[in-house]
Amino acid sequence: MITFYRSKSSFNSKNLADFIDTPECIEIRKHMYSVLENDPLFHRPEGNQTLDDIRKRTQLQAKRIIDYGFLHDHRGKTMPLYYQALVTALVQYDICVLFKSTISVHFFGACIRGLGTAEQQKYFDDAYDEKLSGCFALTEVAHGTDAKRMRTTATYDPHTKEFILHSEDFESAKCWIGNLVFSLGTLIGGRMATLNMCVALLSNAVTIAVRYSAVRQQFGPSDDCELSIIEYPLQQWRLFPYLASLFAMKAAARELQVRHFYLTRKLHDPTQLISQEEMNALTEMHALLSACKAVFSWTTQAAIQQCREACGGHGYLKCAGFAGLRNDNDASCTYEGDNNVLQQQASQWVVRLWGQRQEQRDQFPLGSVDLLYRSRADHMSAASEREFCHPPVLLEAYEWLVCWLAEKTSQLYQSQVERGTDRFTARNHSQVYRGRSLSLAYAEHYMLKCLWKQCEAAEQQCADSHGVLTQLCALFGLSSLEKHQVFLHQGGYIDNSQSEMIHSAILTVCGQLKNEAVSLVDVVAPPDFILNSVLGHSSGKVYKYLEQALMTTAGNLERPAWWTELSGKFRSRL
C-alpha cells in the first residue's frame, strides 16, 4: 500500500527535498548516515541495556563522532546550514550522542569565546581540540532563570593562583549545565539548536505515523473492501496538521539559522563593529527564538503523543520508536529557558513596540514586527472556503490577531498600573489569555510567513511542488488560527459562518493531502537504520519487521526468573 500512495503524489519528493533543505545539506546528512550505519559501534544493541551500558556506549559514540571530524569540518565556518544538517542527522539517530559530542566544544568553548578576555582565548582552542573540558553552570538547585539570585561564589586566591568555589548550602549548589553564546547575555544559540532538534524529532514521529497509516488497514464499506486508515478523515485530521507544522517549522528554522550564522560570525570577529541594524537583528532574534522555541517544542510534544496514539496499540511498543522520541523532546520545553518564561520575554518586547509605534519605528531586519506599523482590516475578508485556503488571507488574519492581542495585553497592563498595582505584579497578571497568547500568535505568524515565502519561491524554483506546499501552508495557517478562534470572535474579526468555514477548510485540505502525505514524509525522513522503527519502515513491510522484532529480541519469549515463585498461585482449575 505504501507504494500505491507514493504513486499517487503530484510532485517529485527528491526535487522538493533539494528545494527546502538544499542539495549540500542533504549530502552532508547522507554522508553522516552512511558513516554511522557502516560503523559497528553505532549498530543498535539487542535486548535491554543497563543504564551504565547506555552511558558507556553513548560516550564511546560521542568520542567517535569527534574523531570523524564532523564538528571541526571547515564548512561549519562558511556554510550557514552546516550545523543545522549536523544537528538533524545526530538527533534523528540519538539526541544523547549529539549532546555528549558537543558539550565541551560548543557549550564550554562558546562561553570562553563570548565571555573570556583576549588572553583567555587560547583556552577556546584547547576546548575546541578537546584538550580542555568544562561547562557553563548557571542554574542552581533553588534558582534558574532568575540569575541575580545565584549564590555560588568564585573567589580568586592570589597566593595559590586558584579560584575557590563555594556553595554555602544545597540550595546554592550548581545542578544543570547550559549554553551561553554571547558578553550580551542572550541564549539564542542554544535556542536555535533547540529549534533544529525539534524539527528532527518531529520529522521522525510524523514519518512513522504517516507510513504506518498508509499500511494499516481496518474496516471498510463492505466485507471484501478494507481501507488503509489514512483514508479516514479523522486520521487525516489527527496527523496532517502536524505534517504541515513540520514544514512551517523547517521554513522558519532555515530563515533563522542563516541569519544566526552571519550575526554570530560578525560577533566573533574582533575586527568588525556591530551596526545598529545588526543590534536590532539580535534583539529581534532573541524575541523570535524565545517565542518559536516554545511553539516548536510544544508542537513536537503534542505531535509525538498524537502520532503514538494514531498508531494504536502497536504505537506503544518500544520498537515503534515513539517512546524514545517523546523522552528526547520533553526536556526541550525546559532547557535553554522554560517555555512560559520565554514567552513573556517575547510578548513584553512586542507590547513595548506596540506602545511606542506612534513615536518611533526602529528597523528590524527579520520583518517579524512590520505588521505593528501597518493598518489592518476590521473583519476577515474571506467569504468562501476557497478564500480561506489562500495563505495571504490567513497571513492577514494573523496580522490582525497579533495586533489585537498586543493592544489588549497593553491595555490590561496599563489599567492595572493606573489602579495602583506595581509593575511587576501588573506584568504577571497580564500573561494568561493575553501575553502568553500574543507570544504564540507572534511565533506562528512568523512561521506562516516563512512557509508562504517558500511557496512563492517554489513557483519558479520547484514548480511541481508549488501546489502541495501551498496546501501545507494553508493547513498550517488554518489549524493554527483555529486555536485562537475565541479571540477572533471577541474582536469581531470573524462571524459564526466564517468560524465554520475554518473547520470545513481544514477537512478539505486534509483530504487533498491524503495522496501526498507518504511522499511528503519521504522528503524529511532519514534512512531506516537511523529512523529505527518497525512501524515506519520505508518498505511498508510493517508486519515482517514487527514479527522479527518480537521474535528475535532477547528475553521476549522467555519466562522471568521469578516465574516459579508465582506459578503455583495460577494453576488451571479446568
N, C-alpha and C positions, 0 to 999 in steps of 0.2 A: 504493500500500500504506500510505503514512503516514496517509492519510485513513481507511482501514479501521481502523487501530489507534486513531486518535482517537475514532472512533465507538463503540469497544468499551469505553471507560473508564467508570467508575462515578461520576465526580464532575465538577463544573464547574471547569475549570482557572482561570478568571478569579476565581471566588469563593475558591479556595484561595490564589491569589497575593495577593489582598487580605488574607486572613487572616494569612498568615505574614510578609508584607512591609509591610502597611498601605497603604491607597489613597494616602496622602500621599507615601510613598516611591516608589511606582510612578509617580506623576505626575511627581515630580522626575526620575526616570530617563528617563521618556518624553520629557520636555522636553529634557533634555540630549542624548538620542539624536537627536531631531529637529533640534536646533541643529547638531550635528556633521554629520549627513547632508546638510543644506542649505548647508553652508559648503564651497566648493570646496577650501579648504586641508586639509580632513580627508578628502577623497576618496583612496582607495587609489591609490598610484602604480603605473604599469605597468612591467613589466620589473625588472631588478635595479638596485638603488641602491648607490652607493658609501657607505662609512662616513661620509664628510664630508656627503654629501647627506642621509643619515638624521639625522645630528646637527642639521644646519641646519633640516630640516623639523620635527623634534621641538621644537626651541627656538621656532620660529615658532608651532607649535601650542600650546605651553605658554603663550606670551605671549597668544595669542588666548583661551585658557581664562580667564586672569586678567582680560582685557579684558571678557569676558562677565559677570564679576562672580559667578561660581559660588562662589568661595572666600570672598567677602565678603557673601554672602546673609545677611540678618538672621535667617533661620530656623535658621542654624547656632548661634545663641545661645539659641534657645528650643525647638528640636525635637531630641530626643535622637538620632533616627536619621538626621538630615540628612546628616552626613558619611559615614555608612555608605552611604547611597544615592549620594553623590558619588563615593566611592572605587570602589564597584561599577561604576558607569557608565564611569568613566575607565579602570579596569583592563580591563574587558571590551573596550574599544576598543584601548587601548595603554597598558601599565603605565608606559612611559617618559614619556608625556605627564603622567601623574599625578605622577611624581617631579619632573620639571622644573618643573611649575607650583606645587608645594607646598613645595619645599625652603626657599626664602627666607622664606616666611611661617610654615609650621607646624613646620619644623625649627629654623631660626635664631631666629625670633620666640619660639618656646616656650622656648628657652634663656634669652633675656633676661627673659621673664616669670617663669620659675621660679627663676633664679639671680641676677638683677640686683637692685640696690638700688632704693629708691624713686626716686632721682634718675635712674637709668638707664632707667626705664620709658618715658621719652619715645622711646627708640630702638626700643621694640617697635612703637609707632605708625608709625615710619618704615619698619620692616621690613614691617609689615602693608600699608602703602601703596606698597611696592616702591621706596621711596626709598633704602633701605639693604639691602645684601646681605651675607650672611655664612654661617657654618656652625659647627656644634659638632663639633670634631675631637678625639675621644678616642683612637682607635686609632692606634698606631704600627706600623712595619714589624715590630718584634720582639715587641710585646705588644699584646693587645687586651682580653680580658676582665679580665686582672689589672691593674686601673687603678693600683695602688700602684707598679707598675714603670715607669710613664711617665717619660720623661726630658727631653722638650722643656720648656723654661722660658720664662716671660714675665716680664720684669723691667722695672718702670716706671722711666723716666728723668725725674726732676723738671725737668731743665734743658730737655729738648726736649718734655716732656709727651707722650712716646710710650712704648709698650711695645716692648721689644727681645725678639723671638722668637729662640730659639736651640735648634737641634737639633745636638748635638755630632757625630753621625755618621749614616750611612744608616739604621742600625737604629732610631734615635730619631725618624726623620722621620715626620710625620703622613701617613697614606695613605688613610684612609676617613673620610667624614663620618658623623654619626649623628644621633640624635634623643633629646634629654634633656627630659623633660616636667616633672618636679617637682624644691628645695634639699634634698628627701627622697631623691633619687638613684635612683629607680626608673624603669624604661624601659617602664612599662605602656602609655603612649600609642602608642609605636611598635609594640609587640606587638599592641595592639588593632587597629591599622591592618593589620598582617600577617595577622591572622585574617580580616579583611574581604577582603583581596586574595586569599587562598587560596580563599575561598568563591566569589569572582568567577571565578577561573581554573578551578576545578573545575566550576562551572556550565557554562562553555563546553565543556570537554572531554567531560563526560558527555552534554551535548546533542548534540554532533557524533556521538559513538559510538552512542547510542541511536537517533537518527534514521536514521543510515546502516544500522544493524542491521535496522530495520523495512523499509527499501527494498531492501537487497541480498538477492538470492535465490540459493541454492546447493543443489543436490541435493534429494531428496525420496523419499517411499516408493515412487513409481512414475515411469516415464518422462514421464508427462504431468502430473505434480504437482511443482512446485518450491516449496520453503519459504523464507520470509524467515529470515535467520539468527538473528533474535530469537526464533524458535520453538525453537531448540536449547537444552537445559538448560545445556550448557557455556558458551554465550554469555551466558545469563542469569546464571550463577554468576560469570562474569568481570566483568560490568558492574553488576549491580543492587546488590551490597553498597556500591559506591561511590556509587550514586544515593541509597541510604539514608544513607550517611555525610554526603552533601551536606546533606540535610535536618536531620540531627543537628547539623552544624556551623552551619547557619543559625540553628537554635533557640538554641544556646549563644551564638553571636556576638551575637544580638539581646539576650539577657539581659545579657551583659557590657557591651555598648555602652551600654545605658540606665543601668546602674549607674555606668559610667565617666563618662558625661556629667554626672550630678549630683554625683559626687565632685569632678571637676575644676572644675566651676563653683563649688563651695564653696571649693576650694583657692585659686582665683584671686580670690576676693572678700576684700579686706583687712579688711572689717568683720565677717567671720564667723570664729568659733572652731571648730576641728575637735574633735568629740566623740570619746570613747573608742570608741564604736561605729563611727564613720567611720574611725578609725585602724585598727581591726580589719578593716574592709572593705577598706582599702588593702592591708593585709598579705595578706588572703585573695585579693584581685585579683591581687597580684603572683605568688602561688603558682599560681593558676589560669591566668593568662596565660602564665606560664613553661611550664607543662605543656601547655596547649592549643596554644600556638604551635608546639611540636614535633609534636604529633599532627596538627594541621591541615596543616602544610607537608609532613610526610612522607606523609600520606594523599593529598594532592594530587599529590605527586611520583609515587607509585606508581600513582595513578589515571590520570594522563595517559599514562604508559607503557602501562598495560593497555588503555586506550581506543585508543591508537595501534595497538597490536598487534591488537586486536579488529577493526580496520577493514582488516586485510590489507595488501596492497601499496599500495593507494591511501592508506592512512593515513600513509605516509611522504612523500607529496607535500607540497610547500610550501603548495599551495592547499588542503590538508586543514585546516591550521591548528594541528596538534599541536606542530610543532617550535617555533613561537613561544611557545606556552603553556608548554612544558617549560622553555625558556630563561628565561621570565619568572618561573617559580616556583622554580627551583633556588636562587636567592640567598636565598629566604625561609627556607631551612634554616640559614642562617648569620647574616644581618644581624639586628640587634636581639638578638643573643646566639646563639651556637652551640647547636643543639638539645640536644646531650648535656650541655652545661654547664647550660643552663636546667633540664633535668630534675633535676639534682642539687639546684638551689635549691628546687624544689617538693618533692622527696622528703624532703629534710632537714627541711623545715618540718613535713611530715606526721608524720615519725618523732618529732620533738621533741614534738608534741602528743600522740602516742601514749604516749610515756613519761611525760607529765605528767597524763594523763587521770584518774588516781585522786586527784590532789592539787588540781587546779583545772580549771575549764572556762570559758574565755572565750567570749563570744557572737560568732560570725562570721556576718554577715547573709546571705551568699550561700548558706549551708547546705551547702557542699561537704564539710565535715568533721563534720557531725552524726552520721554513721554510726560515727565512732570511739567515741562515747559510748553507743551502743545495744548491747543484747545481740543475738547473732546465732545462727542455726541452725547446727548442725554439718554438716548434709547438705542437698543440693539437695532441695527439696520436690516438684519436678515429676516425675511418673511417666509422662507421656504426651507425645507430640509436640505435642498441642494446648496442654497446660500450658506447654510450653517456649516457645510463641509468645505467651504472655501477658507483656507488658512488666514488670509488678510482680515477676514471678518472676525475670526477668533482673536487675532492679534489686537484688533481694535477693541474688542470686548475686554481683553486683558489690560489694555491701557486704561480703560475706564475703571476697571476693578482696582488696579494699583493706586490710582489717584484717589478714588473714593475711600479706600482703606487708609491711605496716608492722611487724608483730610479728617476722617473720623477718629483715627488714633491721635492726631494732633489736637483735635477738639476735646477729646476725653482727657488728655493730659493737662491741657490748659485750664479746663473747667475745674479740675481738682486743685491745681495750684492757686487759682483765683479764690477758692474756698478756704485757703489756708493750709492745704496739705503740703508737706515738704516735697521737694522734687524727687528724692529717692523713692518715697512711697508712691507718689503720683505715677512715676515711671513703671513701678511694679504693678500697679493697678490698671495699667493701660495695655497689658500684654495679652491676656486671654481674650479671644474673639476679635482683637484689634491688631496689636503689634505683631503677634505670632502669625496671624493670617496674612498680614501685609508682607512679612518676610517670605512666606510660602509663595504668594502670588508674584512677588518680585522675582524670585528664582525661576518659577515656572514660565513667566513671560519671557525671560532671557533664553531659556531652553527652547521655547517655541520659536522665538525669533531666530535662533541659530539654526534650527532644523529647517525653517522656511527659507533661510538664506541658502542652505544646502540644496533644497528643492529647486530653487531658481537657477543655481549653478548647474544642476543636473540636466536642465533643459538643453544646454549647449554641450556639456562635457560627458553626459551619460544618459542619452535621450531615452533609451528603453526602460530606464529606472525612474524617470521623472514621475510617471503616474503612480507607481507604488509608494514612492517617497512622499508624494502629496497626500496619499491616503493615510500613511503613518502620521504625517504632520497633523492632518485633520483629526485623527483619532486621539492623538496625544492632547491636542487643544481641547477637544470636546470632553474627554474623560477627566481632564484636569479642571476645566471650568465647572463641570458637574458638581464637584466637591464644594464649590463656592456659590451654589445657586441661591442659598439663603441671602447672601449679600447682594446678588444681582437683583433679587426681588425687593429687598429692603430699600435699595437705592432707586427702584423704579426703572431699572435698565431693561428688564425683560418682563413679559406678562406670562400668564399661565400657558397659553398656546405655544409660546416660544420655549418655555421650560419643557413642555412635552416634546417639542422638536429636537431638543438636545438629546433626549433619550432615544428617540427613533433614529436620529442621525448616527448615534453611537452604534446601534444594532446594524444599521445599513452598512456602515464602513467595516464593521467586524465581518459581516457576510462577504464583502468584497475582498477581504484579506484571506479568506479561508484557503483559496488555492495558491496564495503567495507565501503563506506562513512558513512552510517547510524550507523553501528556498531562501527565505529571509534569515532563518536561523543558520542556514549553511554559510551565510555571509559572515556571521560573527562567531561561529563555533570553532573550537580548537580540534585537533585530531582526537580520535577515540582514545588513544593512550593517555592523553592529557585530561580529557573530559572524565574518563574513568567511571562511566555509568552504564549499567546494563540496559536501562530504560531509554537512554539517549544515544545508543549506538547508531552511527551514520548509515549502516546497512539496513536498519529497521528490523533486524533479527532479534527482537526483544526476548522471546521465549527461549531461544537457543542459548543466549548468554545468561539469562536468568537461571536456567537449569544448570548450566556449567558452574555458576557462582554458588548455587545452593548445594550442589553435589560434590564439589571439589574443595570447598573451603574447610580447612582443618577444624575438626571438632563439631561440625554441623550435624553429622549423623551419629555422633557418639553420645552415650548417656553420661551425665555428670558423675563425678566421683562419689557424690553424696546420695546417689540414687538408691543404693541398697538400704540406707538408713530409713527411707520413707516407703520403700516398696511394699512392706507388709501392711501398711495402712490403706493401700489402694488396691487390694486383691479383688478380682472379679467375683461378683455374687451370682453370676448366671449359673 
